[in-house]
Amino acid sequence: MDDLNTIPIQNLIYEIRGHKVMLDSDLARLYEIETKALNRAVKRNIERFPNFFMFQLSEEEFYSLRYQIGTSNEKKGGRRYFPYVFTEHGVLMLSSVLNSKKAISVNIEIMVAFIKMRQYVLSQGGTSEQIAELRKLLMLYIETNDKRVNDIIIALNNLIEKPKETKKIGF
């Protein structure tokens, strides 16, 4: 069995349905708990996990992902259901559900990995379209959640606008 401590977290992040996600089993192994314990904690707090924080894979997505990452059915009895996956926001919400020092430290590492991936994508050019897409997603989030995100929308709008020319000072 591979040790997740030797695998970079970025390698545990997959793109499914247009979202960067992590598998419930990978998160459970990182948190050093059983997958069923993680999923039980989530189900006890299901109101904190809307569909854009967490969703269950379809049969097709599961087998496609299994083929992509090279897993097998050799585990004790295998899974009885298709795995849940967590978006970046879902992983953040897990830190409020799993209240342990290990969960907090692992969540920080995961957030750093998501941030690095986002920075890489934004540094690759064509960012106006990507920022516009992020703005749309954040607008959806605002409609159903916290109004503090409005500040982020304003900042994104300012990034899209052309900077105003300023007078040069000095030589």
Stockholm file with secondary structure:
# STOCKHOLM 1.0

chainA/1-171         MDDLNTIPIQNLIYEIRGHKVMLDSDLARLYEIETKALNRAVKRNIERFPNFFMFQLSEEEFYSLRYQIGTSNEKKGGRRYFPYVFTEHGVLMLSSVLNSKKAISVNIEIMVAFIKMRQYVLSQGGTSEQIAELRKLLMLYIETNDKRVNDIIIALNNLIEKPKETKKIGF
#=GR chainA/1-171 SS CCCGGGSCGGGGEEEETTEEEEEHHHHHHHHTSCHHHHHHHHHHTGGGCCTTTEEECCHHHHHHHHHHHTCCSCSSSCCSSCCEEEEHHHHHHHHHHSCSHHHHHHHHHHHHHHHHHHHHHHTTSCHHHHHHHHHHHHHHHHHHSCTTHHHHHHHHHHHHSCCCCCCCCCC
#=GC SS_cons         CCCGGGSCGGGGEEEETTEEEEEHHHHHHHHTSCHHHHHHHHHHTGGGCCTTTEEECCHHHHHHHHHHHTCCSCSSSCCSSCCEEEEHHHHHHHHHHSCSHHHHHHHHHHHHHHHHHHHHHHTTSCHHHHHHHHHHHHHHHHHHSCTTHHHHHHHHHHHHSCCCCCCCCCC
//
